[in-house]
Amino acid sequence: MKELFDTSRRVAEYFSQAKKRFLYDRVNRNNRLIGITGQRGVGKTTLLVQWMNEADNPDEHLYISADSLFLYNKSLFDIALEFRKLGGKTLYIDEVHKYKNWSAEIKHIYDTVPQLNIIFTGSSVLDIMKGSADLSRRAVHYELSGLSFREYVYFETGKEFEALTLEDITAGKVNVKLENPLYQFNQYLKKGYYPFYHYPEFELRLENTVNTVLEVDLIQFLNLKASTVDKLKKLLRVISLSVPFKPNISKIAEVTGISRNLLPDYFSYLERAGLVKTLKSETSGIRSLGKPEKVYLNNTSLANVLSGANDKANTGNLRETFFLSQFSRNIEVTAHKKADFKVADYIFEVGSKNKKQDQIKELDNAYLVKDNIEFRFQNTIPLWHFGFLY
């Protein structure tokens, strides 16, 4: 166990970060079993380390990466049991999806070592609560997204602002005193979604992250063939060059070599991996199934990097991508037949500062969301305000 503790403390020092993400205080760590999912690069490991570093007694907390060499001759259960006998209270298991039969073993630890709390992270590719053993009745699940614009401002300036509700924004209850908000917002659109945005060669690092998701995560965790991954890369490239992407199933099938019947599955793979977001029609029932109304890259950082060195990401597409990226999975956003988006009972049309009211002037509860404006006026809302939703 000494080697495990030593490794745990080295990780704690290496990933130490003073600034906290939005999820830091939202997780109820009194729960005995907590699962946190998120796409690669959004800061799941840092979150675990921050919780561990705040402990009064470090010996009561242990961090393990699920692909650690120590797990080749010891099971997770063996480590958990020995750790508890030494007075351990919380076991942090990072990238749990890399451990064979992880869900069954965590269930066994939960059931037989009741004094031990477990917090684990996993890939967004997986339905983390539905492994070989159903953890949905035992574990509390949270999702960690990339940086919101609010968090980016905090990381850049140290200024903290309260998260806003959609009702706050539509009602004009936005009291954010921010110097040069449009400059900071444009910087965020370029690469601010990922906490490693300030690293040298950010673009190369993000490209490598995308390739790892496609070439490792999807093959390993969804049992896909290498030929399927090649087709997924083609599909992702088609999406990244579209402005925005309105699926033409026949054309996509021809360009990518993916059969029409399998395309919905391919969109699902990319969405689960955190690479795209699909927008369904507001139409309910069976007609809402099948192809999505629109497909966007998951966030504007991806859009800028994947558009290619010689291309420029379409401004209109970036605006809509940003708007969609700021809503969590538990808030349903759909395509509206006359405007861009419908969220709950609200309708939004997103555009430049010169955008007119024509499309929404006869719609109830409709708002014009404009880029490159600092202040709200009547039913016109600055786009950057939606970056304060989390």
C-alpha positions as CSV (number, residue, x, y, z in Angstrom):
1,M,0.0,0.0,0.0
2,K,2.9,2.3,0.5
3,E,3.5,2.5,-3.2
4,L,-0.1,3.4,-3.8
5,F,-0.1,6.1,-1.2
6,D,3.2,7.5,-2.7
7,T,1.7,7.6,-6.2
8,S,-1.5,9.1,-4.9
9,R,0.4,12.0,-3.3
10,R,2.5,12.6,-6.4
11,V,-0.7,12.9,-8.5
12,A,-2.1,15.3,-5.9
13,E,0.9,17.5,-6.2
14,Y,1.0,17.4,-10.0
15,F,-2.7,18.1,-10.7
16,S,-2.9,20.7,-7.9
17,Q,-5.1,23.6,-9.1
18,A,-6.4,26.5,-6.9
19,K,-9.4,27.5,-9.1
20,K,-12.5,25.3,-8.7
21,R,-14.9,24.1,-11.4
22,F,-18.7,24.6,-11.2
23,L,-19.2,21.0,-10.0
24,Y,-16.8,21.3,-7.1
25,D,-19.4,22.4,-4.6
26,R,-22.4,20.9,-6.2
27,V,-21.5,17.3,-5.5
28,N,-22.9,15.9,-2.3
29,R,-19.9,13.9,-1.1
30,N,-21.9,12.5,1.8
31,N,-23.2,9.9,-0.7
32,R,-21.2,6.6,-0.5
33,L,-20.9,6.1,-4.2
34,I,-20.5,8.9,-6.7
35,G,-19.9,8.6,-10.5
36,I,-18.6,11.6,-12.6
37,T,-18.6,11.4,-16.4
38,G,-17.3,13.8,-19.0
39,Q,-15.4,14.0,-22.2
40,R,-11.6,13.8,-22.3
41,G,-9.8,17.0,-21.2
42,V,-12.5,18.7,-19.1
43,G,-10.8,18.3,-15.8
44,K,-12.2,15.2,-14.1
45,T,-8.8,14.2,-12.6
46,T,-8.2,17.7,-11.3
47,L,-11.6,17.7,-9.6
48,L,-10.8,14.4,-7.7
49,V,-7.4,15.8,-6.6
50,Q,-8.9,19.0,-5.3
51,W,-11.3,17.1,-3.1
52,M,-8.5,14.9,-1.9
53,N,-6.2,17.9,-1.2
54,E,-8.7,19.6,1.1
55,A,-8.8,16.7,3.5
56,D,-7.5,17.2,7.0
57,N,-6.0,13.8,7.1
58,P,-4.4,12.7,3.7
59,D,-4.1,9.1,4.9
60,E,-7.8,8.8,4.8
61,H,-8.0,9.5,1.1
62,L,-6.5,7.4,-1.7
63,Y,-6.3,8.1,-5.5
64,I,-6.0,5.3,-8.0
65,S,-6.0,5.4,-11.8
66,A,-7.8,2.4,-13.1
67,D,-5.0,1.6,-15.6
68,S,-2.4,1.6,-12.9
69,L,0.3,-1.1,-13.0
70,F,-0.6,-1.9,-9.3
71,L,-3.9,-3.3,-10.5
72,Y,-2.2,-6.1,-12.5
73,N,-1.5,-8.1,-9.3
74,K,-4.2,-6.6,-7.0
75,S,-7.9,-6.2,-7.6
76,L,-9.8,-3.0,-6.8
77,F,-11.6,-4.9,-4.1
78,D,-8.3,-6.0,-2.5
79,I,-7.1,-2.5,-2.5
80,A,-10.3,-1.1,-1.1
81,L,-10.5,-3.6,1.7
82,E,-6.8,-3.1,2.7
83,F,-7.2,0.7,2.5
84,R,-10.3,0.6,4.8
85,K,-8.4,-1.6,7.3
86,L,-5.8,1.1,7.5
87,G,-8.4,3.7,8.3
88,G,-9.2,4.9,4.8
89,K,-12.5,6.7,4.3
90,T,-12.6,7.8,0.6
91,L,-11.3,5.9,-2.4
92,Y,-11.0,7.9,-5.7
93,I,-10.9,5.8,-8.8
94,D,-10.0,7.7,-12.0
95,E,-10.9,6.5,-15.5
96,V,-12.7,3.5,-14.1
97,H,-13.7,2.4,-17.6
98,K,-10.1,1.2,-18.1
99,Y,-10.6,-1.6,-15.5
100,K,-12.1,-4.8,-16.6
101,N,-15.4,-5.6,-14.9
102,W,-15.2,-2.3,-13.1
103,S,-19.0,-2.0,-12.4
104,A,-19.3,-5.5,-10.8
105,E,-16.3,-4.9,-8.6
106,I,-17.4,-1.5,-7.5
107,K,-20.8,-2.9,-6.6
108,H,-19.0,-5.6,-4.6
109,I,-17.0,-3.0,-2.7
110,Y,-20.1,-0.9,-2.1
111,D,-22.0,-3.9,-0.7
112,T,-19.3,-5.5,1.4
113,V,-17.2,-2.5,2.6
114,P,-19.9,-0.2,3.9
115,Q,-17.6,2.2,5.8
116,L,-15.8,3.2,2.6
117,N,-16.9,6.0,0.2
118,I,-16.1,5.7,-3.5
119,I,-15.9,8.5,-6.0
120,F,-15.1,7.4,-9.6
121,T,-14.7,9.1,-13.0
122,G,-15.5,7.6,-16.4
123,S,-15.7,8.4,-20.0
124,S,-18.7,10.1,-21.5
125,V,-18.8,7.3,-24.1
126,L,-20.2,4.9,-21.5
127,D,-23.5,4.8,-19.9
128,I,-21.6,4.7,-16.6
129,M,-24.5,3.5,-14.5
130,K,-25.2,0.6,-16.8
131,G,-22.1,-1.6,-16.7
132,S,-22.1,-5.3,-16.3
133,A,-23.6,-4.6,-12.8
134,D,-26.4,-2.0,-12.6
135,L,-25.1,0.8,-10.4
136,S,-28.1,3.2,-11.0
137,R,-29.7,2.4,-7.7
138,R,-26.5,2.8,-5.7
139,A,-24.5,5.6,-7.4
140,V,-25.3,9.3,-7.7
141,H,-24.2,10.5,-11.2
142,Y,-22.9,13.9,-12.1
143,E,-21.6,15.2,-15.5
144,L,-18.7,17.5,-15.8
145,S,-18.8,19.7,-18.9
146,G,-16.1,22.0,-20.3
147,L,-15.6,25.5,-19.1
148,S,-18.6,27.8,-19.4
149,F,-17.8,31.4,-20.3
150,R,-18.5,32.3,-16.7
151,E,-15.8,29.9,-15.6
152,Y,-13.4,31.0,-18.3
153,V,-13.7,34.6,-16.9
154,Y,-12.9,33.3,-13.4
155,F,-9.9,31.4,-14.7
156,E,-8.6,34.4,-16.6
157,T,-9.4,37.3,-14.2
158,G,-10.1,35.7,-10.8
159,K,-13.5,37.4,-10.8
160,E,-16.3,35.2,-9.6
161,F,-19.9,35.6,-10.7
162,E,-23.0,33.7,-9.7
163,A,-24.4,31.2,-12.2
164,L,-27.7,32.4,-13.8
165,T,-30.9,30.6,-14.6
166,L,-32.5,30.8,-18.0
167,E,-35.3,32.7,-16.3
168,D,-32.8,35.3,-15.0
169,I,-31.4,35.9,-18.5
170,T,-34.8,36.2,-20.2
171,A,-36.0,38.5,-17.5
172,G,-33.0,40.7,-17.8
173,K,-31.7,39.9,-14.3
174,V,-28.1,39.9,-15.3
175,N,-25.8,41.9,-13.1
176,V,-22.4,41.1,-14.5
177,K,-19.9,43.9,-14.4
178,L,-17.2,42.7,-16.7
179,E,-14.5,44.8,-18.4
180,N,-14.3,44.2,-22.1
181,P,-16.8,41.4,-22.2
182,L,-16.8,41.1,-26.0
183,Y,-13.0,40.8,-26.2
184,Q,-13.0,38.1,-23.5
185,F,-16.0,36.4,-25.1
186,N,-14.2,36.2,-28.5
187,Q,-11.1,34.8,-26.8
188,Y,-13.3,32.1,-25.1
189,L,-14.9,31.2,-28.5
190,K,-11.4,30.4,-29.9
191,K,-10.3,27.9,-27.2
192,G,-11.8,28.6,-23.8
193,Y,-14.0,25.5,-23.4
194,Y,-11.1,23.2,-22.2
195,P,-9.3,23.9,-19.0
196,F,-6.0,23.3,-20.8
197,Y,-6.6,26.2,-23.1
198,H,-3.5,28.1,-21.8
199,Y,-1.1,25.3,-22.5
200,P,1.4,25.7,-25.4
201,E,0.3,24.0,-28.6
202,F,-3.3,23.9,-27.4
203,E,-4.6,23.1,-30.9
204,L,-2.3,20.1,-31.3
205,R,-3.2,18.8,-27.8
206,L,-6.9,19.1,-28.7
207,E,-6.4,17.2,-32.0
208,N,-4.6,14.5,-30.1
209,T,-7.5,14.3,-27.6
210,V,-10.0,13.9,-30.5
211,N,-7.9,11.2,-32.1
212,T,-7.6,9.3,-28.8
213,V,-11.4,9.4,-28.4
214,L,-11.9,8.0,-31.9
215,E,-9.1,5.5,-32.0
216,V,-9.0,4.2,-28.5
217,D,-12.2,5.1,-26.5
218,L,-14.8,4.2,-29.1
219,I,-13.0,1.0,-30.2
220,Q,-12.4,-0.2,-26.6
221,F,-15.6,0.8,-24.9
222,L,-18.1,0.3,-27.7
223,N,-16.4,-2.6,-29.4
224,L,-16.2,-0.9,-32.7
225,K,-14.0,-2.0,-35.7
226,A,-11.1,0.0,-37.0
227,S,-13.0,0.4,-40.3
228,T,-15.9,2.0,-38.3
229,V,-13.6,4.5,-36.8
230,D,-12.4,5.5,-40.2
231,K,-15.9,6.2,-41.2
232,L,-16.5,8.2,-38.0
233,K,-13.5,10.4,-38.9
234,K,-15.0,11.1,-42.3
235,L,-18.4,11.9,-40.8
236,L,-16.8,14.2,-38.2
237,R,-14.9,16.0,-41.0
238,V,-18.1,16.5,-43.0
239,I,-19.7,18.0,-39.9
240,S,-16.8,20.3,-39.1
241,L,-16.8,21.8,-42.6
242,S,-20.5,22.4,-42.7
243,V,-22.1,25.7,-41.6
244,P,-24.2,24.5,-39.9
245,F,-24.7,20.9,-40.7
246,K,-28.2,19.9,-41.8
247,P,-28.0,16.1,-42.4
248,N,-28.7,14.9,-46.0
249,I,-28.7,11.2,-45.3
250,S,-28.2,10.1,-48.9
251,K,-25.3,12.4,-49.5
252,I,-23.6,11.6,-46.2
253,A,-23.9,7.9,-46.9
254,E,-22.3,8.4,-50.3
255,V,-19.4,10.5,-49.0
256,T,-18.6,8.5,-45.8
257,G,-19.4,5.0,-47.0
258,I,-21.8,4.6,-44.0
259,S,-25.1,2.9,-44.8
260,R,-28.2,5.0,-44.4
261,N,-29.6,2.7,-41.7
262,L,-26.5,3.0,-39.5
263,L,-26.1,6.7,-39.7
264,P,-28.2,7.4,-36.6
265,D,-25.9,5.1,-34.6
266,Y,-22.8,6.9,-35.9
267,F,-24.2,10.3,-34.8
268,S,-24.9,8.7,-31.4
269,Y,-21.3,7.4,-31.1
270,L,-19.9,10.9,-31.8
271,E,-22.4,12.5,-29.4
272,R,-21.7,10.1,-26.6
273,A,-18.0,10.8,-27.1
274,G,-18.5,14.5,-26.5
275,L,-17.5,15.5,-30.1
276,V,-20.9,16.6,-31.5
277,K,-24.3,17.8,-30.3
278,T,-27.4,16.9,-32.2
279,L,-30.5,19.0,-32.3
280,K,-33.8,17.3,-32.7
281,S,-37.1,18.8,-34.0
282,E,-39.5,20.0,-31.4
283,T,-42.0,17.6,-33.0
284,S,-42.9,14.9,-30.5
285,G,-43.5,11.2,-31.0
286,I,-42.2,8.9,-33.6
287,R,-41.4,11.6,-36.1
288,S,-38.7,13.0,-33.8
289,L,-36.7,9.8,-34.1
290,G,-34.2,9.1,-36.8
291,K,-32.0,11.8,-38.3
292,P,-31.4,15.0,-36.2
293,E,-32.6,18.4,-37.5
294,K,-29.1,19.8,-37.2
295,V,-25.7,18.6,-36.0
296,Y,-23.1,20.8,-34.3
297,L,-19.6,20.2,-33.0
298,N,-19.7,19.9,-29.2
299,N,-18.2,23.3,-28.6
300,T,-16.6,26.3,-30.3
301,S,-13.0,25.2,-29.4
302,L,-13.6,22.0,-31.4
303,A,-15.2,24.0,-34.2
304,N,-12.2,26.3,-34.5
305,V,-9.6,23.5,-34.4
306,L,-11.4,21.0,-36.6
307,S,-12.2,23.5,-39.3
308,G,-8.6,23.2,-40.4
309,A,-5.6,25.5,-40.5
310,N,-6.5,26.9,-43.9
311,D,-10.2,27.4,-43.1
312,K,-12.1,29.8,-40.9
313,A,-14.9,28.5,-38.7
314,N,-18.2,30.0,-39.9
315,T,-19.2,32.8,-37.5
316,G,-22.9,32.1,-37.7
317,N,-22.2,28.4,-36.9
318,L,-19.9,29.4,-33.9
319,R,-22.7,31.5,-32.4
320,E,-25.2,28.7,-32.6
321,T,-22.6,26.2,-31.4
322,F,-21.8,28.4,-28.3
323,F,-25.5,28.8,-27.5
324,L,-26.1,25.1,-27.6
325,S,-22.9,24.2,-25.7
326,Q,-23.9,26.2,-22.6
327,F,-27.0,24.0,-21.9
328,S,-26.5,20.9,-19.9
329,R,-27.9,17.5,-21.0
330,N,-30.8,17.7,-18.5
331,I,-32.1,20.8,-20.3
332,E,-33.8,19.9,-23.6
333,V,-33.0,22.2,-26.5
334,T,-34.8,21.6,-29.8
335,A,-35.0,23.1,-33.2
336,H,-37.9,25.5,-33.8
337,K,-39.6,25.6,-37.1
338,K,-39.3,29.4,-37.5
339,A,-36.4,30.3,-35.2
340,D,-33.2,28.6,-34.3
341,F,-33.9,27.1,-30.8
342,K,-36.6,26.3,-28.4
343,V,-35.8,25.8,-24.7
344,A,-38.7,25.1,-22.4
345,D,-41.3,27.7,-23.3
346,Y,-38.7,30.1,-24.8
347,I,-37.9,30.7,-28.4
348,F,-34.5,32.0,-29.5
349,E,-33.1,33.3,-32.8
350,V,-29.4,33.7,-32.8
351,G,-27.5,36.1,-35.1
352,S,-25.2,39.1,-35.6
353,K,-25.7,42.6,-34.1
354,N,-27.5,43.5,-37.4
355,K,-30.0,40.7,-37.1
356,K,-33.7,41.9,-37.5
357,Q,-36.8,40.8,-35.6
358,D,-38.6,39.5,-38.7
359,Q,-38.4,35.8,-37.9
360,I,-39.8,36.1,-34.4
361,K,-41.9,39.2,-34.4
362,E,-45.2,37.2,-34.4
363,L,-44.0,34.6,-31.9
364,D,-44.8,34.6,-28.2
365,N,-42.0,34.4,-25.6
366,A,-39.4,34.9,-28.4
367,Y,-36.0,36.5,-28.0
368,L,-33.3,37.8,-30.4
369,V,-29.9,36.7,-29.2
370,K,-27.2,38.9,-30.7
371,D,-23.4,38.6,-30.9
372,N,-21.1,41.7,-30.6
373,I,-23.5,43.7,-28.3
374,E,-22.8,44.4,-24.6
375,F,-26.2,45.3,-23.3
376,R,-29.7,44.0,-23.4
377,F,-32.5,46.0,-25.0
378,Q,-36.2,44.9,-24.8
379,N,-36.3,41.3,-26.2
380,T,-32.7,41.4,-27.5
381,I,-30.2,39.6,-25.4
382,P,-26.4,39.6,-25.7
383,L,-25.1,36.2,-26.7
384,W,-22.4,36.2,-24.0
385,H,-25.0,36.3,-21.3
386,F,-25.8,32.6,-22.0
387,G,-22.3,31.8,-20.9
388,F,-23.3,32.3,-17.3
389,L,-25.8,29.3,-17.1
390,Y,-23.3,27.2,-15.2
